[in-house]
Amino acid sequence: PFWLKLPQSCFDSSPQAASSVDFAGPQAEMANDPKQESCTAMQAACPDGLETGSLSPVAGMLAQLLETLPEEDRCHILQKLMVNGINTSSDTVDEQDQETSQTPWPVIAFLLFSLGVAIYSAQIIRKEKKRYLSQNARAQGSFKQYLKYRFGYWYAWTPGSAGIVLLFLSFTLLLTGGFLMRVIDNRPMSESMWSAWIWIAAPDGGASADTQTGRLIGLITSIGGMLIFALLMSVISSFFEDAMQSLREGRLPVIEGNHLVVISHLNCSLAVLLEEICFAEESEDGTLIAVLCPSPKAEVEEFLRESNVREWMKNSTIVVRSGDPRRDDDLKKVAVQAAKKVILTSKPGVSREEADVITLTSLMTLRSNDWPLNGTCVVQCQLVRNQGLFSRIAKEGSKVLTSVDFVSELLVQCSQQRGLAEVVRSIFCFDGDEFYVQPMEGIKGRTFMEVLFALPRVIMIGIVTSNGVELLPPMDRVFEGDERVVVLAEDDSDVPGEATLRTLEQSVSPHVLSSEKSQGLKLLPPKQQIVVIVGWNEMIGAMLVELDKTVGPGSTLVIHSPIAKTVREEFIFKAQRRRRHTCNNLTIRHSEGPLGARFLLEELPFAEATTILVLADKEVGESSIADAQTLAVSVQIQDILMRGNNQNTLRPMIIPQLVEADSEDLARNSGILDYMLTDQLVARITACVAEVPQLSCIIDCIVKDRSCKFCIRELKEYPAAAALDFENGITFDEVSAAVACANEVVLGWSSANPAEGAWEMNPKERDQKRSWQEDARLVVLQKVERGDPGSDSSPVAK
């Protein structure tokens, strides 16, 4: 080969040395020159007959390329190759020497770590052994079982215990595998640790090792790595499962402000309450409603989905959290401190006393923290005597409602007139027309009757002054200008901010206005009645008081129920004491037996009765079963009346109490149109007061103070109606004027299209004429004089 023919100068360290040293120089110089030794070794390794064809293709190409270069360049390249080869060999030797010199330190570190772990473990075992003996736990199990028990306790109560165990096992396996590779396979410590980590992170069973011992160590380490990986997956899975469970259970707090909080229990009233709030907030672009319920979050959300929450939620948002409203931490879940309004409902299914105790405790928790900071509360109270206490504890501006008593009294009032129950259902809800209290401009110096016809699309029923709410003031009452008006409107956006300049003469014929004015229609004294109540629940206490105020002296009340007579008599006695009222007009008789027993029902005086009330038996358990029983009894009573020889020309009115809204269609299909959804009505009234706080004063005027009441009237009962032209049709303004002459306000009339409902409340087209049928009726708000209990007797002109 050509490099064997090169002169010695090619292997010198510099061109100057190459020119001063002869290739055939003295033997001593050649022997002492390291480059000459390398050249001699190359010549010995490469025989004279070696050709470039015997080399690899790449080496052959390089040899041919070197042959084309000048001799000086070839010498320079070969010299560089020889120097780099010598330096690389010396570096490798130095690294091996350095690695050999550093080998004891990792071993020492591993031994120190192992010794430390052993000492720490021994101390723990010694401590636990001492505790095991001192606690006399030997009789309960062996020391091994005791250690398992103590480890389980530590694992359960130590935060991040799974991660600590996983990290300890991984670190131990890494050090053990690396140490074994270094000692047995004689690899560098860094390479051994890296191989152990690879086997832990990506187990391959030691296939990447070069030796048999290395593969064995790799197999053991890979098995440990798979176990650690399985533990890691378990920890990660448990972590994500806990995170998802936390979201499902609503453990994260609500981060909101100026929202509405509903604290309630899971029942049918909750869905009705939320639905009414969503209807009320629809015109305000919706709101966020945070619900705090003791039931699990998933259960509440499933209940709302079954209640078709997507259909009636509109543009509002409902967020559910689970918790106890008597605990500060659970109240913080719904950000009650930042809420604009808090609705606190009573617990169903318990006694009224117990329900008020639970509500009072929750109210005290709110008061102790001064929550909501810038809002008010609407609280349901079961017992009338607790209403004052609740009002003192609640934050200023809050409203306390005895809704159950109110609904009980409404139930009695609706039992006195056919069709009144449907009127009440349509008024106390936001899916239609409801009451609002608004300031009004342009009323100063005008009379109540003038303003009544100057407000389009709404019906004014009263005013609010500094002295409170006054419903149905005298029609000639002159406004001072600072009053607020109480109106019946479809929505608060329909209430005008200013009264129009429309006059009475522009709305009504002068013949009607010239009619004789009166201060209302006088009612005849209440007559003697027979009232039958089938069923029993806690509403009967308030019902008895209202009935005694409604019927005449000598009236009889017959109560049929499976509840023992002594229990009922004791309850009635306590109910009268609680309300500070003694029933003077009623004589109470009891009948005991199953509600659905036909032979017992046939013995009751249904034919002579004027009113029959069928109450829901809430002790049955499920409200659907209670409703089914109530409707079954009502149908049986209808059949008894149809088969009997009824001497009464007017068939008695049957009004059942229903609990679930789903029973409404079944009642209508059974021919029962007068019914009361009491729980739904309680929820609706609560929602109305939450949106319109002044509505509580209106409720007090209608029920508590009994200053006004709803009535069903015939138009011909009003003297001013004689001036109306019935042949060419009449308008709602004309009807309003005829009723206003008697100092009453008409709220609606019979619907011209029965398919749209029995009543048309607050007709919007006031000047549109319609024909008037003989059976058409009016819904009016009537003034009740002090001491007048009111009845369904026929009115006469005063």
PyMOL commands that set and color helices and strands:
alter all, ss='L'
color gray80, all
select helices_A, chain A and resi 2-5+8-11+15-20+27-32+34-45+52-54+57-68+71-102+104-134+137-139+143-157+161-184+189-201+212-249+268-284+297-306+309-312+328-333+336-338+352-368+384-393+403-414+420-427+448-452+492-494+504-507+510-513+540-550+565-578+598-601+618-620+623-643+663-669+678-691+695-704+715-717+719-723+732-740+754-756
alter helices_A, ss='H'
color red, helices_A
select strands_A, chain A and resi 260-263+288-293+317-322+341-344+376-380+399-401+434-439+459-465+468-471+484-489+521-523+530-534+555-561+586-592+611-614+653-658+676-677+708-713+745-750+759-761+778-783+795-797
alter strands_A, ss='S'
color yellow, strands_A
deselect
rebuild
show_as cartoon
